[in-house]
Amino acid sequence: MTKHTNNIDLYDDVEKIKQALREATYDVKGKAAEILSDSVEGVKEQTSEVKDSLEKFTAKKPFKALGISLLVGVAIGYLLRK
């Protein structure tokens, strides 16, 4: 009889472990989603700031911006030809 009782206890313990792992998995997934969401928001903010900065620079110094763009284009073309 004790062997049967021990098996039942073992199954109960295994079920408890499975449930704890499921809960931990959901917690990890939730935390990962939260971190990813925060990261995406941070990237969006930085992208917006860079865009605004580029627009201001281009408006203040259009010829310099054009020259930089031309040099970058030439450099990329040179690297792609190799």
C-alpha positions as CSV (number, residue, x, y, z in Angstrom):
1,M,0.0,0.0,0.0
2,T,2.8,2.4,0.7
3,K,4.3,1.8,-2.7
4,H,1.0,2.9,-4.3
5,T,0.8,6.0,-2.0
6,N,4.4,6.9,-2.9
7,N,3.6,6.7,-6.6
8,I,0.6,9.0,-6.1
9,D,2.7,11.4,-4.2
10,L,5.3,11.3,-6.9
11,Y,2.8,12.1,-9.6
12,D,1.4,14.9,-7.5
13,D,4.9,16.3,-7.1
14,V,5.6,16.0,-10.8
15,E,2.4,17.8,-11.6
16,K,3.3,20.6,-9.1
17,I,6.7,20.9,-10.8
18,K,5.1,21.1,-14.3
19,Q,2.7,23.8,-13.1
20,A,5.6,25.8,-11.5
21,L,7.5,25.5,-14.8
22,R,4.5,26.7,-16.8
23,E,4.1,29.7,-14.5
24,A,7.8,30.5,-14.7
25,T,7.6,30.3,-18.5
26,Y,4.7,32.7,-18.7
27,D,6.5,35.1,-16.4
28,V,9.6,34.9,-18.5
29,K,7.6,35.4,-21.7
30,G,5.8,38.4,-20.2
31,K,9.0,40.0,-19.0
32,A,10.7,39.4,-22.4
33,A,7.8,41.0,-24.2
34,E,7.9,44.0,-21.8
35,I,11.7,44.4,-22.4
36,L,11.2,44.1,-26.1
37,S,8.4,46.7,-26.1
38,D,10.5,49.1,-24.1
39,S,13.4,48.6,-26.5
40,V,11.2,49.2,-29.5
41,E,9.9,52.4,-28.0
42,G,13.5,53.6,-27.2
43,V,14.5,52.9,-30.8
44,K,11.5,54.8,-32.1
45,E,12.4,57.8,-29.9
46,Q,16.0,57.8,-31.0
47,T,15.0,57.4,-34.7
48,S,12.7,60.4,-34.3
49,E,15.4,62.5,-32.7
50,V,17.9,61.6,-35.4
51,K,15.4,62.4,-38.1
52,D,14.6,65.8,-36.5
53,S,18.3,66.5,-36.2
54,L,19.0,65.7,-39.8
55,E,16.1,67.9,-41.0
56,K,17.4,70.8,-38.9
57,F,21.0,70.3,-40.2
58,T,19.8,70.1,-43.8
59,A,17.7,73.2,-43.4
60,K,20.6,75.2,-41.9
61,K,23.3,73.9,-44.2
62,P,21.8,72.5,-47.4
63,F,25.0,72.6,-49.5
64,K,27.1,70.9,-46.8
65,A,24.4,68.2,-46.4
66,L,24.4,67.7,-50.2
67,G,28.2,67.4,-50.2
68,I,28.2,64.9,-47.4
69,S,25.5,62.9,-49.2
70,L,27.5,63.0,-52.4
71,L,30.6,61.7,-50.7
72,V,28.7,58.9,-49.0
73,G,27.2,57.9,-52.3
74,V,30.6,57.8,-54.0
75,A,32.2,55.9,-51.1
76,I,29.4,53.3,-51.2
77,G,29.6,53.0,-55.0
78,Y,33.4,52.5,-54.7
79,L,33.0,49.8,-52.1
80,L,30.3,48.0,-54.1
81,R,32.5,47.9,-57.2
82,K,35.3,46.1,-55.5
